């Protein structure tokens, strides 16, 4: 918001309108379509050489309107990757390591039905133990070139800036449904673009 007027800036207004539009598109998807597109995106990701060459990988645990990541999680835990997930506390997010599938199953659920460690589970942030090679980034909307529209909290933009301050910026890969791809997205200097956007092309869905 503008400090002088308390009103939303033009970019914030444009983002709010686009978020509303994309949420409608996502709400109109069936569970079957979300699963079908998630399978396509997962296979694209698992074939990427840049994933295979990344040792320390962070992925989000999906909400209902996001590309499903449980299959990716199982793959990472079963392979030679160190796997990290987000831990949200107030206005801050850190990335903490999962040791095993059993470790994941033991985690409690938040009110958003997403698993994460309790606040009393004092796992170190990935930045304290060597950083990350790759982050799988969620979002509401993306352009093909990598501009990203988040949900408005700024968790990922802030975390990427912290990574940049260490001198080791991880590769950023977004996972998206076809319905989340936009021609343009309003961005500011605080927004961080992703390097790769994986989504099903229209001809893959026909």
N, C-alpha and C positions, 0 to 999 in steps of 0.2 A: 504494500500500500504506500501511497505518497505520504511522507511524514508531514508535509505542509497541510494537506487537505483531508487526509484519512480516507481518500477514495482510491479505488482500484486504478492502476495505470492501464493504458491501452493494451499493453502486452498481457497483463493479468486478465483483463476482460476477454481478450481473444482466446487465451488459454482456457478460461472457464467455459466459454461457449463451445470450444472444441471438445473439452472433456465431456460435456453433456451429450454432444452428438455421438461420440464414440461409445459412451456407456449405453446409449440406446441400441447401437449396432450390436454390442456384445450381449445385451439382454435378449436380443432376438435370435441368438444362436441356440441351437439345441445342444443337449449334453453329448449326443452322438457326434455332432459336427465339431464340437470342441475336442473330443477324443480323437477324431479322425485327423484334424489339423495338427493336434499335438504330436501324433505319431509321425507325421510327415516332417515336422520341425525337428523332432528328436533324432530321426534318421539323418537329416542333413547335418546336425551338430556332431553326431558320433563319427561321421565321415571326414570331419575337418582335420587336416594335419595340425592346425594350430591348437586344437584341443588335445590331441595325442602328445604334443610336445610340451604342454603345460603341466607342471607338477602340482602347484598349489592353486586350486580352483574353488571359487565361491559360486554358489547357486542359490536362487530364491526358492522358497517353498510356496507353491502357488495357491492363490485364492481361486474361487470357482470361475472367475472370468479371465483367468490367465492361462497361458500355455502350461500344460501339466508337466511337472518336473520329477515325479517320483521315479520314473524309469531312468532318467539321467542320474538321479541320486544313487540308485542301485548300481548303475554302471560305474560311477566314480568310486564308490566304496569297495567294489569288487576288483578294481584295477589299481594301478600304481599311482593314484592321485591322492594328495591330501585334500580332503573335502571340508569346505567351510560353509556356514549358513548365517543369515542375518540374526542378530539379537537386538531387538528394539527396546529401549528404555527411555521414556520421556521423549525428548527431542533428539536423542542421539541413537545412532546405529553403529554396532561393531560387527565384525565377522568372526565367528568362533568355530572351532574345529569339531567335526563329528568323527568319532573314532570307529564307529561300526553301525551296521543296520540296527543292532540291538540298542545301541546308544540312541539312535533316532526314535525307535519305538518307545523308549522310556521317557521321552520328553513330554511335558504337559502341553496342553493346547491353550492358546490365547483366546480372547473373546472373538477373534476373527477366524477361529478354527484352524490356526496355523501353529505348528509345533515350534517351540523355542525353549532354551534352558530357562530355569527360574532365575530371578535376579540374584538369588543367593548362590547360584552356581557360577562361581567366579572364574570362568574360562577367559584366557587372555585373547585380546584382539589379534587378528592375523598380522597387523602392522607391527606388533611387538615381537613376533616370532619369525620374521623373514619376509613379510609382505605376501602379495598375491601375484600370480602370473596371469590369471584370467578371471573375469567376473561375468557371470551370466546375469543380465540386467532385465528386470521387469519394467513395465511402463504401460501407459494407456494408449499412446500413439507413437508412431515412428514414420519418418520418411525413409525412402530407399537409401539415401545417402548417409543416414545416421542421426539426424536430428530427433530428439526424444521429448515426449510430453509425459511427465510423471503425474502422480496423484496430488501434487501440491505441497507435500511435506518437505521435500528437498533432501531426503535421506541419502540417496545415491549420489546426487551432485556433490553434497558435502563430503561424502566418504571418498569419492574420486579425487577431490581437491586435496584431501589429507594424503592420499597415495602420491599425488604429484609433488607434494611438499617433501616427501622422502626421497624424491629423485627416481622412483620406480613406479611408473604408471602401468597398471595392468592392461591387458587387452580387454576391451569391452564388447561383449556379444549380446545382442538383444534377441529374445525369442518372442515371436508375435503371430497372432492370427491374421489372415488376409484382411479381415474387417478393421484391423488396427493400422493399416498402412494409409498414410495421408500424402497428398501432393506437397503440402507445405505445413510447417509447424512454427508458430511464433516462439522465438527464443531470445534470451538475454545473455549478457556476458557471464552470468553465474551458471548457466546451463552447460552440461557436458555432453557432447555428442558421443555416440557409440561408434565402434570401428566396423562392425558387421551387424546387419539385421537379417535374421533367418525367419522366413515365413513361406507359406505355400503360395506359389504363383497361381494365377487364375486357371491356367490350363491343367494344373495338377488337381483341381477341385471339380472340374467338369466331368 
